[in-house]
Amino acid sequence: MTTSPAQVPAPNDFPGGRPRVVIIGSGFGGLFAARALRKAPVDVTLIGKTAQHLFQPLLYQVATGILSEGEIAPATREILRGQKNARVILGEVTEIDVAARTVSSEILGRKTVHPYDELIVAAGAGQSYFGNDQFAEFAPGMKSIDDALELRGRIFGAFELAEIAHDQAEIDRLLTFVVVGAGPTGVEMAGQIAELARRTLRRDFRNINPTGARVILLDAAPAVLPSFGKKLGDRARRQLNEIGVDVQLGAMVTGVDADGLEVKDTDGTVRRIQAATKIWAAGVQASELGRMLGEQTGAEVDRAGRISVEPDLTLPEHPEIHVVGDMMALSKLPGVAQVAIQGGRYAAEAIQRRVTGKKPQDPFHYSDKGSMATISRFSAVADIGPFKFSGFIAWVLWLVVHLMYIVGFKSRVTTVLHWMVSFLGRGRSERVATQQQVYGRLALEQLGPNWEVSKTGGPKNTDPGDEDITQRESA
Ligand SMILES: Cc1cc2nc3c(=O)[nH]c(=O)nc-3n(C[C@H](O)[C@H](O)[C@H](O)COP(=O)(O)OP(=O)(O)OC[C@H]3O[C@@H](n4cnc5c(N)ncnc54)[C@H](O)[C@@H]3O)c2cc1C
């Protein structure tokens, strides 16, 4: 279905007061857009499915016990505390009505409707299992704090179970870790599991030898870190091999179960790997909201769920809807933090100009600041413009850049301390894993979606149908 083109209200055309900007998502795109609007004469409502701003690039360090979840996920409310024109709403956006210009969000059965004059959609992407969603039960992805904590429990738990196992085949299965996907996330994850086994846990067990743990990095593609080019990809592969990671390329995962994986090699051979811990770091699928917007506006949505945007990051004939970050498709831009940050700032500037009557900006131009991936402590690869680094220099660069983008002074200080513990010493300060973290996701899935609402009492004395907590009419 398509809608008739919406009119963008003129600067003095907002009957309810200042223009209302609704932002969906508290990730890189959403948060940086909200902050860029701090001086704009608008009221900003940022709606997030989680109460935090998550720094996804360091999730693997939470999963492997280096950092705590708080360090990479400060509360969005706290970050925007001093920004008087912004408020934060916790809730999952379930509906966008383009014609009525409203966004509905829900949390534990409570529904809220938010009218907007300008909408920034930055809901990011989730894991894609390429049509094999059943793999998720045994091979969690790496997209959220929940994922990272579940993986932490599974990784450390596998060593514990191996310590009390008697059968050598079972010990081998428990001490085999398979990471699927040789992009930056997979490479970093595999490197850190190898370091955990060989450095941190080396002396912690009596019956098993953790240094003998097998870490396998699998990918159907023929290269490691393909987006970094052949030279850096080959170096990364060599560095992974040096720390004991078994890199298997041209290997497509065709089955995953509790005990291991089935893999098909390029020559057609099908083989099995017995492994208790499987981690899925391959493929992304943009938020469902992209498809919802596509159906209402006629904008094209690609196979990965990304919605095509105009050169100014708005939807065709809907200049009031801006889509940024991992959800947008524009000139094959990659799904990386800088695209989301720059897109969020650009959308904010477009809104600011519109409401203050200034002329529009030039089309969005992405300034590529390069890519980096760590392999292990003191070792990384970095691809910055014409420069390609690897080894210690790349690692120092990686350290500095990541520290710069961690939000909040407190988080930066504690992150540096934890890095010193893990990289200068052998320790990991965050080894706590609870049963809830390991089993919670699967248990909730079995209980079904209505369980959470019923156990938390559901909405009280509200009509969940169409509450508008802004108490203002839509412009
Ligand atoms: C493990 C991992 C490692 C990465 N490493 C790097 C790296 O080293 N360098 C790099 O540049 N990039 C990296 N990336 C990619 C980078 O994190 C993303 O490109 C970036 O986060 C995209 O920003 P975004 O704002 O589009 O989405 P996100 O940052 O994912 O934010 C989306 C937000 O929307 C919220 N949301 C989703 N659906 C809804 C809904 N229905 N209602 C309300 N809120 C919703 C989410 O809770 C989240 O707050 C990595 C990603 C992952 C997963």
The ligand as an ORCA input file, in Angstrom:
! r2SCAN-3c Opt
* xyz 0 1
  C      28.987     -7.655     17.681
  C      29.092     -6.451     16.795
  C      30.320     -5.857     16.561
  C      30.414     -4.722     15.761
  N      31.645     -4.159     15.568
  C      31.726     -3.011     14.867
  C      32.973     -2.336     14.733
  O      34.001     -2.786     15.247
  N      32.995     -1.166     14.042
  C      31.877     -0.642     13.469
  O      31.938      0.438     12.872
  N      30.698     -1.269     13.557
  C      30.588     -2.427     14.250
  N      29.381     -3.057     14.362
  C      28.221     -2.493     13.649
  C      27.632     -1.317     14.396
  O      27.476     -1.630     15.748
  C      26.310     -0.971     13.751
  O      26.549     -0.634     12.404
  C      25.639      0.201     14.447
  O      25.334     -0.141     15.772
  C      24.375      0.612     13.710
  O      23.758      1.651     14.403
  P      22.174      1.800     14.351
  O      21.840      3.015     15.129
  O      21.701      1.682     12.963
  O      21.643      0.495     15.082
  P      21.918      0.001     16.559
  O      23.146      0.582     17.124
  O      21.808     -1.474     16.454
  O      20.695      0.565     17.364
  C      19.391      0.156     17.117
  C      18.557      0.585     18.299
  O      17.198      0.417     18.000
  C      16.547     -0.238     19.068
  N      15.386     -0.915     18.473
  C      15.357     -1.902     17.583
  N      14.091     -2.215     17.250
  C      13.313     -1.369     17.960
  C      11.915     -1.202     18.068
  N      11.050     -1.932     17.357
  N      11.450     -0.274     18.928
  C      12.296      0.490     19.660
  N      13.635      0.378     19.586
  C      14.129     -0.542     18.747
  C      17.608     -1.159     19.626
  O      17.293     -1.548     20.940
  C      18.811     -0.227     19.554
  O      18.828      0.651     20.640
  C      29.260     -4.191     15.158
  C      28.026     -4.799     15.374
  C      27.937     -5.914     16.192
  C      26.599     -6.551     16.436
*
